[in-house]
Amino acid sequence: MPPEPERPPRPARVSRRGFLGRTTAMGLGTGALSRPDPAAADPAPGKPPPEPPGTEVVLRVNGAEHRVDVDNRATLLDTLRERLRITGTKKGCDRGQCGACTVHIDGRTALSCLTLAVAADGHEITTVEGLADGEVLHPVQRAFIETDAFQCGFCTPGQIMSAVALVERGPVGSDDAVREFMSGNLCRCAAYPHIVQAVRRAGATDKRP
């Protein structure tokens, strides 16, 4: 008779307790390998964290030159308010949605909360403080006062800066044209009819060259 074929060895029987013990040990070992070294992650005791990268910029604001070291991540809005103490420009949503932070850069409207200070280096910046000629208000500023185009006033600097851009570029057009141009400036007090009236009035009375 031919010899019987050899049977494969029977696998070792593992108990439930042994299986759980092995998997737990493997997990602990993997965690030990992947866990960051606290000594490498944290700075040495008493040693300050490294300073963020910075750049010296020249900001020409309302005709005055300011030389300032800024964090490369700093916005123009925060630099104006916190470093230069030019606080007419307001921080509303800080996401470019409300228009309260509107300024002029080289004569064009810009949202200072979305503009890095380093990007404004060397450019001409105008804020609401720079509109008046001494004690003589800009026609848009006068019109806002005459038509009572503000309530709480928080959005007013941005509203005025956008309105100035519209008035100075030429005919302001119809009420609908004004609303379209000013649509990026929000007013929580809903003074929109008076704002439109102010812009139309300023556009009709601005006789400056």
matplotlib code that plots the C-alpha trace (Angstrom):
import matplotlib.pyplot as plt

x = [0.0, 1.2, 2.3, -0.3, 0.4, 1.7, -0.8, 0.0, 0.7, -2.3, -2.1, -1.5, -4.7, -4.8, -7.1, -9.2, -7.1, -3.9, -5.2, -6.2, -2.9, -1.0, -3.0, -2.7, 1.0, 1.3, -0.8, 1.3, 4.4, 3.1, 2.0, 5.4, 7.0, 4.6, 4.3, 6.3, 9.1, 7.8, 11.3, 11.6, 8.2, 8.4, 11.1, 13.6, 12.3, 12.8, 13.5, 11.0, 9.4, 11.0, 9.7, 7.6, 9.2, 9.0, 9.7, 10.4, 7.8, 7.2, 3.5, 2.5, -0.7, -2.6, 0.5, 2.7, 5.4, 5.6, 8.5, 7.5, 8.5, 5.5, 4.8, 4.6, 1.2, -0.2, -3.0, -3.0, -6.1, -4.4, -1.2, -3.1, -5.1, -2.7, 0.7, 0.0, -3.0, -5.0, -8.3, -10.9, -10.8, -13.0, -12.7, -16.1, -16.3, -12.5, -13.4, -13.8, -17.6, -18.9, -16.7, -16.1, -12.4, -12.4, -9.4, -7.9, -4.6, -3.1, -6.6, -8.5, -10.7, -9.3, -10.4, -7.6, -8.6, -7.7, -4.6, -1.2, 0.8, 3.8, 1.7, 1.0, 4.7, 5.5, 2.0, -0.2, -2.9, -5.8, -8.1, -11.1, -8.9, -7.1, -10.2, -10.7, -8.6, -7.8, -11.1, -12.9, -14.7, -14.8, -18.1, -19.1, -18.5, -20.6, -23.4, -23.4, -23.9, -26.5, -28.6, -28.2, -26.7, -25.6, -26.9, -24.4, -21.6, -19.5, -19.8, -19.6, -15.9, -16.0, -19.3, -17.6, -14.5, -16.5, -18.7, -15.7, -14.3, -17.7, -18.0, -14.4, -14.6, -17.4, -21.2, -22.7, -25.7, -29.1, -30.1, -29.8, -26.3, -25.3, -26.7, -24.8, -21.5, -22.0, -23.3, -20.0, -20.6, -23.1, -25.1, -26.7, -28.8, -30.3, -29.6, -29.3, -31.9, -30.0, -26.6, -27.9, -29.2, -25.8, -23.9, -26.2, -25.9, -22.1, -21.9, -24.0, -22.0, -18.4, -16.9, -13.3, -10.8]
y = [0.0, 3.5, 5.5, 8.0, 11.7, 13.8, 16.0, 19.7, 20.7, 21.9, 25.7, 26.6, 27.4, 31.0, 31.8, 35.0, 36.4, 35.7, 37.3, 40.5, 40.6, 40.4, 43.1, 45.4, 45.0, 45.7, 48.8, 50.1, 49.5, 51.3, 54.2, 54.5, 54.6, 57.3, 59.5, 62.8, 63.4, 66.1, 67.4, 67.9, 69.6, 72.0, 74.8, 74.5, 75.8, 79.6, 79.9, 82.0, 80.6, 81.8, 85.1, 84.9, 86.2, 89.9, 92.6, 96.3, 98.2, 101.8, 102.7, 106.0, 106.8, 110.0, 111.7, 110.7, 108.0, 105.3, 102.8, 99.8, 96.2, 93.9, 90.3, 88.9, 87.6, 90.9, 92.6, 96.2, 96.7, 95.5, 97.4, 100.6, 100.2, 98.5, 99.7, 103.2, 104.0, 105.1, 103.8, 105.4, 102.2, 99.7, 95.9, 94.4, 90.8, 90.5, 88.3, 90.9, 90.7, 93.9, 96.6, 98.5, 98.3, 99.9, 102.1, 103.5, 102.1, 104.2, 105.7, 102.4, 100.9, 97.9, 95.8, 96.3, 93.1, 91.1, 93.0, 92.1, 95.0, 93.8, 94.0, 97.7, 98.5, 101.7, 102.4, 105.4, 104.6, 106.8, 106.2, 108.2, 110.5, 111.6, 112.9, 116.3, 119.3, 120.6, 121.7, 121.4, 118.1, 116.1, 116.6, 113.0, 113.6, 116.7, 114.9, 112.0, 114.6, 116.6, 113.6, 111.7, 108.8, 106.9, 105.7, 103.8, 105.0, 101.8, 101.1, 104.8, 105.1, 102.2, 103.5, 106.9, 105.5, 103.6, 106.6, 108.8, 106.3, 106.5, 110.3, 110.9, 108.6, 110.5, 110.7, 108.5, 107.5, 106.4, 105.2, 101.6, 102.3, 103.7, 100.7, 98.3, 100.1, 100.3, 96.7, 95.6, 97.8, 96.5, 98.6, 96.7, 99.8, 99.7, 103.4, 102.5, 105.1, 107.9, 106.6, 106.6, 110.1, 111.2, 109.7, 111.4, 114.7, 114.5, 113.6, 116.6, 119.1, 117.9, 120.7, 120.0, 119.6]
z = [0.0, -0.8, 2.2, 3.4, 2.5, 5.3, 6.9, 7.3, 10.8, 12.7, 13.4, 17.0, 18.8, 20.0, 22.9, 22.8, 25.7, 23.8, 20.6, 22.5, 24.2, 21.0, 19.2, 22.1, 22.2, 18.5, 18.9, 21.7, 19.7, 16.7, 18.8, 20.4, 17.0, 15.6, 18.7, 18.3, 20.8, 23.2, 23.7, 19.9, 19.5, 22.4, 22.7, 25.5, 28.8, 29.0, 25.3, 23.4, 20.2, 17.0, 15.6, 12.4, 9.3, 8.9, 6.3, 6.5, 4.3, 3.4, 3.6, 2.1, 3.9, 3.3, 2.0, 5.0, 4.7, 7.4, 7.6, 9.6, 10.2, 9.6, 9.9, 6.4, 7.2, 8.5, 6.7, 5.7, 7.8, 11.0, 10.2, 9.8, 12.9, 15.3, 14.1, 12.7, 14.9, 11.8, 13.0, 10.6, 8.5, 10.3, 10.8, 10.2, 8.9, 8.3, 5.3, 2.5, 2.6, 4.3, 2.8, 6.1, 5.5, 2.1, 1.3, -1.9, -3.2, -6.0, -6.5, -6.7, -4.0, -2.1, 0.8, 3.3, 5.3, 2.2, 1.3, 2.9, 4.2, 2.2, -1.0, -0.3, 0.1, -1.8, -2.9, -2.2, 0.3, 1.2, 4.1, 5.2, 7.3, 4.1, 2.2, 3.8, 2.7, 6.2, 7.7, 4.3, 3.9, 0.7, -1.1, -0.3, 3.4, 3.3, 1.4, 3.9, 6.7, 4.9, 3.9, 7.2, 5.4, 8.4, 11.8, 13.9, 11.6, 11.7, 8.0, 7.0, 6.3, 3.9, 2.3, 1.9, 0.3, -2.2, -2.9, -3.5, -6.1, -7.9, -7.8, -8.9, -11.9, -13.6, -13.7, -11.0, -13.1, -11.8, -8.4, -9.7, -11.0, -7.6, -5.8, -8.1, -7.6, -3.8, -3.5, -1.8, 1.2, 3.7, 6.2, 9.0, 9.9, 6.4, 5.6, 1.9, 0.5, 2.3, 1.1, -2.5, -2.1, -0.6, -3.5, -6.1, -4.3, -4.1, -7.8, -8.7, -6.5, -6.9, -9.0, -8.1, -11.0]

ax = plt.figure().add_subplot(projection="3d")
ax.plot(x, y, z, "-o")
ax.set_aspect("equal")
plt.show()
